[in-house]
Amino acid sequence: MQKNKKKPISNKIIKQLITQGCSSNNWNDVYIDDSDISEIKDTIFHGEINIKGLNGLVEYHKGVKVKAAIVRATLINTNITGSVYINNIERFISSYTIEHGVIIENVGAIYIDNSTSFGNGISISPMIETGGREVKIYNRLNSHTAYIIALYRHKKQLIEKLDSLIDKYVKEKESTIGKIKNNAKIINARLIRNTLIDPYSTIENTDEITNSTIVSTEECPSYIGTSVIIKDSIILKGAHITDSVIVIKSFIGEGTRLGRQFSCESSLLFANCEGEHGEMFSIFAGPYTVTHHKSTLLIASHFSFFNAGSGTNQSNHMYKLGPCHQGFTERGCKTGSNSYILWPSYIAAFTTVLGSHYNNVDASEFPFSYLTEYDFHKTRLIPALNLFGVGLCRDEIKWHTRDRRLGNKKDYVIFDVFNPYTVSKMIYAEKKLAEITDNISKSDEYENFIEYKNMIIKKSSLEKYASRYGLAIDLYLHNILLKKIEEYDKFDTIKAFLSQSPTNIYEKWLDIAGLIAPKKRVEMLISKIENDKIGDIRDISFEWESIYNNYKSDEWNYVYNEFSERYNIKLENINESELKKILLSHKSYIEKSLKIFEHDIKKEFDKAKQVSFGIDDIENRAADFEIIRGNTENNTFALQYRSDTTDKKNTIDKILSFI
């Protein structure tokens, strides 16, 4: 620590401090400037102490202010820069800078015991608990960079460059002095060691925080609560961790909430994840991964926009050469209560998994499906069953409204359920089902199911599944087109707009942990890293932001091209007849999807769902149910969905009126 250039305190001040119960092994190392000496009491000083600006009032709790003071504390090599309130330190505070507005009360010990990088650079092993996909965590990591580090291990040059950039950043963070930044509060904490604490953090009744960083801002503060243990971890802003949670060697993203004895180790949890009761081990939890139930174990897998049912579990039986856990579930998947999946398996986007699955399942080709347990340890695949369902529509709205992040956001999340990634997967699924149908042999004529990649699919429904995929694809493409032309009031202006054919068309798309991105753009970023075009790990975030900002234009280019591929319609040369045909087709797609939606929502209100209502008056069962749940006509979400479809049809009619 640099010595203060001001002279050591005077003998008069030393005498006053001594009369107030203070002591030092060397008063020449104690520097106090612009401070109210009368508020430093019963404090022991060791090593170099700098106190400046200790005066005035400190916000204590919800508008209640107390005098800035240091009372009943042992300070070792400590630097205090501003008005703080430090009271009743059981052991000591050592090697910390404490900034203006900080409250520290009733704590055991806060200290730096050696050079530390505050959790930056800790290597963890998501997806495979025995290692192989290591990610070095740091306080500027986002889900997209972590994704390519974990899943692109085959690109050795890329991984070496990224590791080097991270190591360089970690080196910058190394220090023998910790910081408790302005307006942070630490109350009733037992042990804080080798930890950096950002502004406006609250640490309350916490057991231990070791070798970690707590990121926080005034607009998006972090809270660490009762009996929490955090070791070797990074906690980002807006996190809320309480109720005996244990976090070991993990990265906790912005807006994440953990509570009720949840534990995670060697895991990455990104924006707005939630964990209660259960356990995570070696998990890559992309944005909005949620697990709320006891007896739920998530292990060695990738999730994103995921909801785990109670008792969800995964494992593997490959132990001869050591365990080979690794599962991959794409965005939007759910598991039912007591579901089990044998890893390795691959589950496509927005798939619901029910029951136990004892074979290594590859359902990657069929998004929006159901995987159910059938007969004796068989996995039945029901493709496209999740399309147009009430739950799917509600999810997309729910994720938007539950974004707890404020200010700059590290994870660049595309919330759209239907996007070029999921739609291109549906296009492939539609073709694959047609191919399977064509290849059914006559010898299988009397079998109800066909076997496909450790799954069975009902033969008689193949065309229905393909047809539902087709409807979703058509609806998406037409919806995007309608959004682009809805503001025009003349065919000539629509034609002029559509005549501007895009130059950059990206046919292959990826879901990079919440960011829907053209594969080509991701490859360009990787090339920049490999060729030393990016010299600072912080700059990678700007590259992801650029991809995010280009999403809407890239999506339009994809849709523009797909119209030509799917319908053999060149939008750049469109005529009135073709546009009219497109709009009329769109109207029919909307009506078909609404019909499926209405059928699905009726299931939520049928008599079977009313069985536990009207307990003491069965004649009023329906009335009791309706007062609690409403009905199909007044349900808020259903009303909004119907209103949206009506608006689309009205927009189509408006355009048709001037063609």
VEXTIVEX-803878 format. One record per residue: residue in three letters; x, z, y of N, C-alpha, C in turn. Coordinates in steps of 0.02 Angstrom, whole numbers, plus 50000, padded with zeros to 5 digits. Each point is the difference from the previous one (the first is absolute). Example, Ala and Ser with C-alpha at 12.3 -4.5 7.8 and 13.67 -1.06 7.14 Angstrom:
ALA506605039049716499555000050059500455000050060 SER499824996450053500425000350059499615003750055 
# end
This chain:
MET500425000049940499585000050060500445000050062 GLN499844995750049500394999750062499885006450041 LYS500555002950026499925006050041499704998250068 ASN499565004550023499724999350067500555000850052 LYS500014995650049500525000250052499925006050046 LYS499405003050001499895005850042500395006049973 LYS500135004650043500385005949980499585004449955 PRO500335003849955499645004849959499605004850043 ILE499515003149971499575004550038500395005950027 SER499755002850054500355005550034499925006549962 ASN500435004850017499965006649969499335003350015 LYS499724998750059499365002950019499454997649953 ILE500024993549986499494997249954500115002749930 ILE500645000549980500155002749933499715007149993 LYS500115004150052499755006849998499245000249995 GLN499684995550039499264999849997499774998149930 LEU500324994949971499814997849933500105005649949 ILE500555003650007500135005549954499465005450006 THR499805001550063499475005150009499334997549971 GLN499934993449992499394997149971500064999049925 GLY500525003049971500084999949927500374994149973 CYS500354996150043500364994149977500735001849985 SER500324995949958500715001049985500324993449982 SER500684999850005500384994049982500695002149976 ASN500264996249953500695001449978500504997150049 ASN499784995750046500454997250051499574997450058 TRP499915004250052499584998150056500274993950038 ASN500654998549991500294994250035499724993349974 ASP499685000249941499714993949972499254999450015 VAL499745004450041499294999950017499924997350070 TYR499634994550007499894996750064499264999950016 ILE499815003050055499305000350020499944997650072 ASP499554995250011499934997250067499264998950016 ASP499815001350062499324998750023499485003049953 SER500095006349982499565003249951499815007050022 ASP499415002149976499765006850013500315004749949 ILE500545003550020500375004349954499575005649973 SER499505002250039499595005749979499584998449938 GLU499934993649983499604998149942500424998649938 ILE500645001950002500434999449940500125007149975 LYS499695001749943500015007049977500145000349925 ASP500355005549981500135001449929500264993949962 THR500474996550031500264993849971500755000749989 ILE500224997549941500715000149982500284992950006 PHE500574999450035500314993450009500644999649959 HIS500074994449962500624998649964500224992950017 GLY500654999050009500264993350015499804997850070 GLU499994993650011499854997350066499254999650011 ILE499785002950055499295000250017499914997050069 ASN499554995050006499844997150065499255000850012 ILE499825003350055499305000950018499924997650072 LYS499564995050009499894997350067499264998850011 GLY499755002350057499314998650018499485004349966 LEU500215005949975499535004549967499625004050054 ASN499464997250022499605003550051499304996950001 GLY499565003050039499324997450005499595001749939 LEU499514995749987499515001349946500054994649946 VAL499795001949941499984995549942499294999949972 GLU499744994049986499344999449970500035002949930 TYR499615005349989500035003749937499464997749951 HIS499384999550024499454997949955499394998150041 LYS499814993749999499394997650031499895002650071 GLY500484998750042499955002050070500275006950015 VAL500115004149949500295006650011500754999250010 LYS500265002850054500714999450016500345006850000 VAL500625000149978500405006250000500664998650036 LYS500335005450021500644999250033500524997349952 ALA500424995450024500564997649960500455006049983 ALA500195000749937500365006149980500374998949935 ILE500515004249988500345000449936500005007449982 VAL499655001849946499915007049982500115000949925 ARG500395005149982500145001749930500234993949961 ALA500584997550018500274994049967500755000749992 THR500274996449950500724999149993500134992550008 LEU500414998450050500164993050015500744998749985 ILE500144994749963500684998149982500114992850023 ASN500494998850043500154993250024499364996250017 THR499635002850046499344997450017499984997750072 ASN499634994550011499944997150067499264999750018 ILE499815003550053499305000250022499964996550068 THR499584994850004499974995950061499294999950027 GLY499795005350032499345000150031499625006449983 SER499385000150021499585005849988499765000049928 VAL500195005049962499805000749930499755007149989 TYR499655000949944499795006849981500245001149928 ILE500505004449993500285001649935499905007549988 ASN499665001749946499825006949988500035001849926 ASN500345005349985499995003049933500294995449947 ILE500654998750005500354996049951500305004849949 GLU499764999749938500205004949950500744999649983 ARG500274993849992500714999249985500364997150060 PHE500004993350008500374997150056499804992850012 ILE500184997550059499984992850016500724998050012 SER500234994649966500704998050005500074992550007 SER500424998050047500204993050009499414995550015 TYR499585002250046499434996050021499974999550076 THR499764994150024499794999350069499255000750002 ILE499765004450044499295001550004499774997850070 GLU499524995450002499814996950064499405003350033 HIS499844997750059499495003050042499325000449964 GLY499665005650010499325000849975499945002049928 VAL500555001149966499995001749928499785007349991 ILE499595001149948499805006749979500305001249931 ILE500385005449992500265002049934499845007549992 GLU499585001649952499785006949993499925001949927 ASN500255006049983499935002749932500274995249947 VAL500634998250006500314995649950500575003649965 GLY500174997549940500565002949963500664997550027 ALA500164993649985500634997150023499914992750015 ILE500354997750053500034993050018500734998350012 TYR500294995649959500724998950008500224993349971 ILE500584997950024500374994349971500605003049964 ASP500084998549936500555003149963500594995349989 ASN499924993650018500564995249995499784993750036 SER500414994949998499804993650029499424997249960 THR499494997650035499404997649966499724993950035 SER499644995949963499654994350030499255001249999 PHE499795006149987499305002150006499534996049954 GLY500224998849939499594996449952500094992550002 ASN500274997350054500154992850003500544998349949 GLY499894994749962500504997949950499885002749930 ILE499515004449992499855002549933499744994249957 SER500274999349941499814994649955499475002549951 ILE499444996549998499475001949953499844994149954 SER499635001349947499884994949948499254999049991 PRO499684995950042499304998549989499914995149942 MET499435000349967499774995349949500345000749933 ILE500635001849998500345001449936500365006650008 GLU499775005349965500275006650013500725000849977 THR500234995649955500695000449977500484996050044 GLY499734996850053500434996450047499994992549989 GLY500274996650049500034992749998499694996750061 ARG499545003650034499684997350060500115004850059 GLU500595002850005500145005150050499894997550072 VAL499715004350039499894998750072500305005950038 LYS500444998450048500275005250044499515001050058 ILE499755006050006499505001250052500345001550067 TYR499674998350054500245001650068499395000050045 ASN500075003050059499405001450040499694993950033 ARG500294994149993499704993850026499784995349944 LEU500025002549939499784995949943499264998450005 ASN499804993949981499294998549993499874997349930 SER499374999049985499804998249932500274993249980 HIS500094995550048500204993149984500744999649982 THR500415003550039500725000149984500115003649933 ALA499645005549990500055003749936499804995549942 TYR499504995850010499754995649947500554995249978 ILE500334996850048500514995149979500625003549971 ILE500145006150023500575003749971499845001749927 ALA499395002449988499825002249933499884994349951 LEU499704994550024499764994849954500424993649999 TYR500494999550045500434994150001500715001849978 ARG500055004249949500675002249978500424994349973 HIS499664994749977500364994249974500394996350055 LYS499815001250062500374996950056500565004850021 LYS500544999749965500545004950008500295000050071 GLN500084994150028500284999650068499535003350051 LEU499364998849992499505003150044500045007649996 ILE500025002649940500015007349991500645003050028 GLU500554996649989500645002550026499995000250076 LYS499734994750031499974999850074499545005550027 LEU499425000849968499545005150023500305007049992 ASP500315001349943500335006549989500535001350054 SER500374994750017500525000750050499705001750069 LEU499454996650018499675001350064499715007050002 ILE499725002249944499725006849997500565005150005 ASP500554998849964500575004750003500275000750071 LYS500024994350035500235000150070499545004350043 TYR499354999249989499515003950038500065007449983 VAL500065001649936500065006949978500615003450031 LYS500554996150005500615002750030499885002150072 GLU499594996150036499835001850069499615006550004 LYS499645001649948499575005950000500375006449979 GLU500594999349971500365005849977500195004650058 SER499935006549988500165004950052500095006949969 THR500365004250037500065007049980499545004350044 ILE499634996850044499535003450044499304997449988 GLY499535004449989499304998049992499645000250066 LYS499404997250001499595000250061499295002149983 ILE499745004350043499285001550001499774997650069 LYS499654994550000499874996450063499405002850037 ASN499914997750061499545003150047499295001049973 ASN499745005950014499315001849984499845000549926 ALA500525000449958499885001349929499835007449992 LYS499635001649946499825006949985500195001649929 ILE500375005549991500195002449933499785007349997 ILE499505001449959499705006649998499935002249927 ASN500265006049985499955002949933500304995449946 ALA500574996950016500344995849951500565003949967 ARG500084999349935500505003949964500704997150007 LEU500084993449988500664997050001499974992850024 ILE500404998450051500094993150023500754998850002 ARG500234995149962500724998849992500144992550004 ASN500514998250039500224993050005499414995350014 THR499595002050047499394996250014499944998450074 LEU499804993850015499874997750068499255000350013 ILE499815003350055499295001050014499834996750067 ASP499564995249998499834995950059499505003650046 PRO499904997250059499545003150049499295000849972 TYR499685005550020499305001449987499855001049925 SER500525000849959499885002049931499745007149998 THR499595001549950499815006949986500185001649929 ILE500395005349992500205002549934499765007249996 GLU499525001249955499645006350002499915002849929 ASN500255006149989499935003449935500334996049943 THR500514996450016500334995549953500555003749962 ASP500074998549935500515003449959500704997250013 GLU500084993449994500684997350006499994992750020 ILE500444998350047500134993050016500764999250001 THR500264996049955500734999249993500194992650001 ASN500534998550037500294993350003499474994650010 SER499635000650054499444995550013499944998550074 THR499584995150015499824998350069499245000350006 ILE499765003550052499295000150016499904995950063 VAL499744994049993499884995650058499325001750029 SER499975000350067499385001950033500024997650072 THR499414998750028499944998250071499425003950030 GLU499965000050066499455003550034499324997149981 GLU499964993449996499354996849985499845000249926 CYS500515000949958499904999849927500445005449968 PRO499835006450010500435005449976499955001049925 SER500535002949971500015001649929499885007549991 TYR499685001749944499855007149985500225001649929 ILE500425005249994500225002449935499745007149993 GLY499595001449949499635006249999500195004849944 THR499525003749977500085006049959500354998549933 SER500535003849987500355000149935500284993349979 VAL500114995550046500274993449984500755000549987 ILE500244996049951500724999249987500174992750006 ILE500484998450044500234993150010500754999949993 LYS500264995649957500724999549991500214992749997 ASP500544998350035500314993349995499494994550014 SER499635000650054499454995450012499964998050073 ILE499634994750013499844997750068499245000450008 ILE499785003450054499295000650014499874996550067 LEU499574994950000499874996250061499435003050041 LYS499924997450060499535002950048499284999849975 GLY499625005050022499305000349981499885002649930 ALA500535002049965499925002749932499685006950005 HIS499605001849950499685006549996500105002549928 ILE500445005149993500205002349934499895007649997 THR499595002349954499845007249999499805002149929 ASP499805006449994499725002749938500474999549940 SER500605002650006500475000649944500234993349972 VAL500004994850040500254993549978500755000349990 ILE500254996449949500714999549987500214992750007 VAL500484998750044500254993250011500755000149988 ILE500234996449949500714999849981500244992850000 LYS500534998650037500304993350001499484994650008 SER499635000450055499454995250011499964997950073 PHE499644994650011499884997350066499265000450013 ILE499805003450054499305001050015499834996250064 GLY499574995049995499874995350054499535002650053 GLU499904996050051499605001850058499275001349981 GLY499735005550026499305001649989499835002349929 THR500515001449960499885002249931499785007349998 ARG499535001549956499755006849992500105002449928 LEU500335005749993500125003049935499775007250001 GLY499665002349948499775006849999499795002349931 ARG499775006349996499715002849939500454999549939 GLN500605002450008500505000749946500244993249973 PHE499924994850038500274993549979500765000249997 SER500304996149954500734999649998500214992749991 CYS500554998350032500284993349990500765000549999 GLU500304995949958500724999849994500234992849991 SER500554998450033500304993449995499484994550013 SER499605000950052499454995450014500014997750073 LEU499704994350011499914997250067499254999750014 LEU499785003550052499304999850019499964997350071 PHE499664994450009499994996950065499355001450038 ALA499834996050049499495001750050499345002449969 ASN499765005750026499335002549985499865001449927 CYS500535001549962499895002249932499705007050000 GLU499685001849944499725006749992500155002649930 GLY500215006349996500135003049935499765007249999 GLU499595001649949499775006849990500015001649926 HIS500165006349984499965002849933500494997049950 GLY500044993549995500374996849945500744999350012 GLU500304995149966500724999250000500194992650004 MET500534998750038500324993450001500735000749980 PHE500234995449959500714999949983500224992749996 SER500514998350039500274993250001499454994950017 ILE499655001350054499464995650021500184996250063 PHE499844993750002500004996150061499284999750023 ALA499825004350046499315000450023499944996250066 GLY499784993849996499894996050060499445003150042 PRO499864997250058499505002950045499345001549965 TYR499705005750020499345002049977499955001449925 THR500545002249970499965002449931499715007150001 VAL499485001149961499635006450003499925003049931 THR500185006349992499875003849939499785007050019 HIS499405001949980499705006350024499865005149945 HIS500144998549938499725004049946500535003649959 LYS499795005649970500435003649955500114995949936 SER500535001549965500174996649936500124992650009 THR500124997750062500174993050011500754999350008 LEU500294995949958500724998650002500104992650015 LEU500354998650054500214993150014500754999849990 ILE500234995749956500715000049982500254992849993 ALA500584998950030500394993949989499604993650010 SER499744999250060499604993950012499924998650075 HIS499734994250014499864997850068499255000050010 PHE499805002950057499294999950019499954998150073 SER499404997850021499884998550070499244999650009 PHE499745003350052499275000350010499675002349935 PHE500285005049969499815002149932499615006550002 ASN499515000749955499625006249994500025002249927 ALA500295005949988500085002649932499425004549981 GLY499684998649945499475004449975500305006349968 SER499585005049990500245006349972500274999049930 GLY500575003249985500304999549934500344993449987 THR500124996050051500364993749992500715001449975 ASN500234996149952500655001249970500314993449976 GLN500664999949998500364994249973500605002549961 SER500234996049952500605001949963500284993849965 ASN500535001049961500254994649958500245002949934 HIS500074995849950500225002249934500674997149981 MET500384997750050500644996749986500565005150011 TYR500175003749948500495005450007500654998849962 LYS500034995049959500614999049959500614998850044 LEU499914996350054500554998850048499865003650066 GLY499595005049997499815003550062499354997350026 PRO499645003950040499354997950025500054993850044 CYS499504995749996499974994050042499344999950038 HIS499885005350037499415000150043500074994650053 GLN499504996150010499914996350062499324996649998 GLY499585001850046499364996750006499944996950069 PHE499604994850005499894996950064499254998750008 THR499705003350048499314998650018500004997350071 GLU499674994450009499964997050065499495003850044 ARG499934997950061499595003650048499275000749978 GLY499715005750019499285000849992499755002149932 CYS500455001949954499775001949933499725007150000 LYS499605001549950499725006649989500025001749926 THR500055006549986499945002249931499425004849994 GLY499654999649944499465004749987500275006649973 SER499575004949993500205006549975500294999349929 ASN500565003649990500345000349935500254993249976 SER500134995550047500274993549980500745000949980 TYR500214995849954500695000149977500254992849994 ILE500604998850024500314993349994500695000849970 LEU500154996149950500674999949971500444995450042 TRP500545002850028500494995950036500504997149949 PRO500294994250014499894995650058499334996249994 SER499654999550056499404995950007499974997550071 TYR499594994850010499944997050067499264998950012 ILE499745003250054499294999650016499914996350065 ALA499564995050001499914995850059499605003650054 ALA500004997150059499705003150060499265001649990 PHE499795005650027499305002150002499685000149931 THR500385002649952499755000849932499835007349988 THR499445001149966499805006849980500185001049927 VAL500355005549985500225001549932499605005949974 LEU499644999049945499615005349969500235001149928 GLY500045006249979500185001549930500754999849989 SER500194999849935500705000349980500234993349974 HIS500634998350018500274993449983500695001049968 TYR500034998949935500595001749961500454994149986 ASN499854994350029500434994149995500294998450068 ASN500564996650000500304997950064499604994150027 VAL499615001550052499514995250025500304995950057 ASP499894993549998500184995750056499364996750027 ALA499705003250049499384997450031500154997150068 SER500634998150012500224998050067499664993650025 GLU499734996049955499714993650020499285000550024 PHE499705005949992499285000650012499835005750047 PRO500034998850066499825005350048499255001350001 PHE499805005550031499305001950009499645000749933 SER500335003049952499735000449932499875007249979 TYR499735000649940499955006549966500414999849936 LEU500365005449987500325001049935499675006049968 THR499684998949943499645005449967500245000949929 GLU499935006049975500175001449930499434997549956 TYR500174996549947499484996949958500185001049927 ASP499495001949961500095000949928500575005049988 PHE500464998449955500545004649983500654997950034 HIS500155003150057500634999050036500104992750021 LYS499454996650016500074993350027499865000250075 THR500314995450036499894999450072499594993850014 ARG499425001150029499574994450019500094998450073 LEU500134993750014500064997550069499354996750020 ILE499725002250057499414996750027500194997350069 PRO500214993750002500254997150063499464999650053 ALA500215001050063499604998650059499405004850009 LEU499945005249958499425004350004499975004050065 ASN500585001250030500025004050062499824996050062 LEU499944993549994499864995950059499295001250026 PHE499935000450065499365000750035499665006749987 GLY500365004649968499725006649988499985004150064 VAL499555005050001499935004450057500655003750014 GLY500315002549947500615004050008500564996150031 LEU500074993749980500544995850027499904998950075 CYS499394998550020499864998850071500125006450040 ARG499815005749972500085006450035500745001850008 ASP500414998449950500715001750002500344997050061 GLU499874993650012500344996650054499855003350067 ILE499385002150010499815003550062500325006950002 LYS499995003449943500265006849995500745000450019 TRP500404995349977500725000350014500154999350074 HIS499634995750033500094999350073499875006650036 THR499455003249982499795006050037500435006149982 ARG500364999849945500405005749979500744999450016 ASP500164995750046500704999450021500155005650049 ARG500395004849978500155005950041500624999250043 ARG500324994249998500614998950038499844998550073 LEU500415002850044499944998750072500684997850026 GLY500004995950052500634997550027500274994449956 ASN500664999050004500324994949959499925001549926 LYS499864994949961499885000849928500544996649960 LYS500295003749953500564997249961499774995149946 ASP499435001549968499744995549948499524995050032 TYR500124993649988499584994750029499484998049948 VAL499415002850008499494999549947499484994750017 ILE499894995549953499444995250003499445002949957 PHE499445001650030499465003349964499544995249963 ASP500014993650018499524995249972499995000149924 VAL499425001049971499934999649927500124992849978 PHE499684995350034500094992949984500524997150049 ASN500534997649973500574997550039500344994749958 PRO500494996450027500314994749961500315002349933 TYR500225006349998500295002549937499465000949946 THR499475003850017499495001249949499604993749985 VAL499914995750050499624993849988500404995149957 SER500654999550013500414995649958500015002549927 LYS499985006649992499955002849932499334998249968 MET499465000150040499344998149973499984992649983 ILE500324995950039500024992849985500344998949933 TYR500555003649989500344999549936499565002649943 ALA499665005650012499575003049948499434995249982 GLU499724996850050499464995249989500244994349954 LYS500604997550013500294994649958500175002649931 LYS500275006149996500195002849936499405001049955 LEU499445002350027499395001049960499744993349974 ALA500054994950043499794993349977500454997649944 GLU500655001350006500484998149949499865003749935 ILE499865006450004499855003949940499374997449967 THR499494998450040499374997349974500124993549963 ASP500414995650028500144993549969500395000649935 ASN500395005449994500445000749942499715004249944 ILE499375002250008499705003949946499894995349941 SER500275001949944499964995749941499335000949965 LYS499814994949964499365000349964500005005449947 SER500595001749975500055005249949499805006950028 ASP500045000650066499815006350032499274999950023 GLU499644995149977499344998650027499525006049995 TYR500085003949946499535005449988500275006850021 GLU500595000150032500275006350026499745001250071 ASN499845006350014499735001650066500545000350054 PHE500625001749979500545001050048500604995749982 ILE500394998450051500654997049988500535005350018 GLU500584999549970500555004550016500474996650049 TYR500215003850050500444997150051500445005650028 LYS500654999649987500505004750026499795007349990 ASN499885001749937499825006849981499335002350028 MET499574995150019499335001550024499514995649963 ILE499365001950003499484995649974499534998250058 ILE499764993749999499554997650053499394997049965 LYS499415001850025499394997449970499944992550010 LYS499934996649945500034992750001499414996850038 SER499415002849989499404996950029499975000750076 SER500425004250028499975001250073500564996850039 LEU500424996149967500594997150034499804995850060 GLU499484995849992499794995750055499705004250057 LYS499655005449983499725004350052500555003350041 TYR500535002449965500565003050035500334995050048 ALA500114994049974500324994850042499564998250060 SER499354999749988499534998350054500015005350055 ARG500075006449980500025005350051500644999650040 TYR500564998649967500624998950037499914994250049 GLY499704994649976499904994250043499605001550062 LEU499475004049992499585001850057500405004050051 ALA500415004749977500405004250045500514995850038 ILE500314995349964500494995550032499674995850054 ASP499434996949982499654995850048499775004050061 LEU499755005949988499755004150055500575001950047 TYR500575001849973500585001850042500224994050043 LEU500104994349969500234994250037499524998050055 HIS499355000249985499504998150049499955005350055 ASN500075006349983499975005350051500564999350051 ILE500614998449975500564999250046499894994050046 LEU499754994649971499854994150041499485001650053 LEU499475003649980499475001650047500275004250058 LYS500445004749986500295004150053500384995750051 LYS500314994849976500404995750043499584995550046 ILE499404998349977499614995150039499375002950032 GLU499875006549989499365002950022499925000150076 GLU500544999850038499955000450072499874993250033 TYR500064994649961499914993350029499264998250004 ASP499824995850048499304998050009499894992549998 LYS500534996449980499944992849992500404997849940 PHE499764994849965500374997549943500684997250021 ASP500024996850058500634997050023500555005350009 THR499815005950026500515005250009500225002949932 ILE499535000549953500185002249932500474995049969 LYS499834993750006500424994749971500695000050031 ALA500035000950066500655000250034500435005849975 PHE499685005749990500365005849974500254998749929 LEU499564997449957500184999049930500504994249991 SER500054995750049500474994449995500725002350005 GLN500115006350023500685002750007500235002849932 SER500224995749958500205002149933500645004250003 PRO500035005449962500585004550002500624996849970 THR500575002150025500644997449973500295004649947 ASN499905006550007500275004849951499445002449955 ILE500004997649939499495002049952500345003849943 TYR499785006149988500305004149948499495000849943 GLU500164997249943499545000249944500085006349958 LYS500615002749997500125006049959500045006250045 TRP499645005249978499955006150041500175006149958 LEU500215005350035500195006249968499635005850034 ASP499925005449963499775006350029500595004849999 ILE500335000750057500605004150005499805007050022 ALA499735003849953499805007050012499565000750062 GLY499464996150000499525000550055500024994350049 LEU500564996450003500074994350046499904993549960 ILE499484996350017499884993449969500444995050037 ALA500454996849962500514995950032500134993649960 PRO500134994450035500214994049964500675001349965 LYS500064997749939500625001149962500594997050037 LYS499894994350032500544996650035500285004450057 ARG499575003450036500235004350054500405005949973 VAL499795002849945500385005549969500684997549977 GLU500024994149971500644997249979500464998750059 MET499724997950056500404999050061500305006650024 LEU499615005349997500265006650019500565002149953 ILE499904999049936500515001849951500654996150013 SER499924993650016500594995950015500385002750061 LYS499635002150051500325002950060500425006149981 ILE499725004249959500355006149979500624998249960 GLU499924995549953500564998149956500564996650040 ASN499834996550053500504996350039500215003650064 ASP499895006650001500245004350055499714998050068 LYS499394997249999499674998450063499655006250029 ILE499965005349960499715006350023500545005449992 GLY500205003050055500565004749998499805007350006 ASP499355001250006499765006950008499365000849960 ILE499975005349960499415001049957499365000650041 ARG500065002450062499425000750043499694993250018 ASP500424994850001499754993450020499564996749947 ILE500055002449938499584997149947499265001150015 SER499855005750031499315001450018499714994750047 PHE500414997550046499774994850045499834993649963 GLU500374998749946499874994049959499325000749965 TRP499875006049973499355001149968499434999550051 GLU500125002550060499504999750052499854992750018 SER500514995850001499904992950015499574996749946 ILE500135001649937499584997349945499285002350009 TYR499925006450017499335002950011499644996350057 ASN500354998950054499704996850059499824992749987 ASN500334996949953499864993049983499474999249946 TYR499755005749975499554999749942499384995650013 LYS499665001150056499374996450012500114992550005 SER500544997950034500134992850006500214997249933 ASP500405003849962500214997749933499404999649953 GLU499545004850007499404999949958499584993850015 TRP499924998450065499604994150018500324993749972 ASN500654999650004500344994149973499884999349925 TYR500005005749966499875000149927499294997449987 VAL499515002650037499314998049990499904992650017 TYR500314997850053499964993050022500234995449943 ASN500565001849970500274995949946499575000549937 GLU499725005949988499605001049939499364996050001 PHE499734998850060499404995750005500154993149972 SER500594997550016500194993549973500105000249925 GLU500325005449976500155000649928499365001049959 ARG499555004250025499435002149960499404995250007 TYR499894997650060499394996150013500154992650015 ASN500654998450002500204993250018499734998050068 ILE500015004950046499774998850069500605001050047 LYS500154994850037500545000550050499705002450066 LEU500125006250016499705002850061500234996450063 GLU500614997149998500244996650060499604993650014 ASN499674997449948499604993950009499265001149989 ILE499775006150007499315001749982499504996350043 ASN499444998149968499464996950038499395004749999 GLU499484998150036499425004350007499665001349933 SER499964994949959499685000849935500375005049956 GLU500664999550000500405004649959499945007250025 LEU500025001050066499945006850027499315002849984 LYS499494995950006499325002349984499965002149927 LYS500314996249956500005001749929500365006649988 ILE500575001050034500385006249994499575006050021 LEU499654999350056499615005650027499405001549956 LEU499684995049974499435001249955500235003249935 SER500584997849976500285003249940500165007350014 HIS500285001350060500175006950018499375004350000 LYS499474997550025499375003750002499775001849929 SER500074995449955499795001449931500465005149967 TYR500654999850016500475005049973499825007050025 ILE499835000450064499815006550029499385002749965 GLU499514995749988499395002249968500125002249928 LYS500434996449965500165001949931500365006749997 SER500485001050045500375006350000499555005850020 LEU499534998850047499545005250021499545001949942 LYS499814995249960499585001449942500365004549950 ILE500654998749989500395004249955500085007050030 PHE500125000350065500075006450034499355004149994 GLU499434996850012499365003649997499875002549929 HIS500184996149950499925002149931500445006149985 ASP500615000050028500475005549988499775006450035 ILE499754999250061499805006150036499375003149970 LYS499584996049969499405002849968500195004649942 LYS500574998749969500235004349945500135007150025 GLU500195000650065500155006650028499375004150012 PHE499424996749997499385003450017499484999649944 ASP500204997749940499504999349947499825006849971 LYS499505000149957499735006349974500515004049960 ALA500464996649969500505003549960500435004650044 LYS500094998050062500415004050046499625005950029 GLN499355000349988499585005350028499895005749951 VAL500314999749942499835004649946500115007350017 SER500475001650044500145007150016499665002250064 PHE499524996150024499655001750061499295002549984 GLY499675003050049499335002749989499985005249945 ILE500465004650001500105004749945499375004049985 ASP499695002950050499425004349988499344996450013 ASP500044993750017499394996250013500134992749984 ILE499954998449936500204993349976499594994550032 GLU499395001650021499584994950031500294997650067 ASN500415004450030500314998150063500744998249992 ARG500184998149940500704998249987500234994450046 ALA499614994750005500204994250041500075002050073 ALA499545004350023500025002250070500625004350013 ASP500165004449952500605004350006500634995750002 PHE500024995049956500574995549997500084996250066 GLU499444997550026500034995950061500215004050061 ILE499785006350004500195004150058500745001450000 ILE500315000049941500725001349995500404993550006 ARG499794994949963500404993949995499744994250042 GLY499395000550023499714994350035499734995049950 ASN499934993850022499774994749955500354993550016 THR499844994949962500364993650009499884996950068 GLU499455001850031499824997050064500335003350060 ASN500115006749995500275003450059500725002449993 ASN500324998349944500705001949992500424996850055 THR500395004250034500384997750059500474994349983 PHE500365000749945500474994849982499654993549981 ALA499445000649962499634994149981499724996450062 LEU499765003950048499744997050062500554996150036 GLN500605002950003500554996650034500194993649964 TYR500015000249933500184994149961499494994450011 ARG499365001949998499474995050011500044997150071 SER500155004550048500064997750070500574994950007 ASP500555001549967500584995450003499834993249970 THR499665000049944499824993649969499504996250043 THR499545003650031499524996850045500364996850060 ASP500495003650027500384997450057500374993649980 LYS500284999949939500364994049978499524994149993 LYS499415001349971499524994549992499744997550068 ASN499925004750047499794997950067500534995850034 THR500635001849990500554996150028500014993049970 ILE499894999749935499984993449966499434995850029 ASP499425003050008499424996450027500144997550071 LYS500345004250040500164998050068500444993750000 ILE500504999949956500454994249997499634993949973 LEU499585001149950499624994549972499544996850052 SER499785004050047499524997550051500304994750046 PHE500674999950007500294994950045500434994949963 ILE499985000149935500364994849962499554993949992 
# end
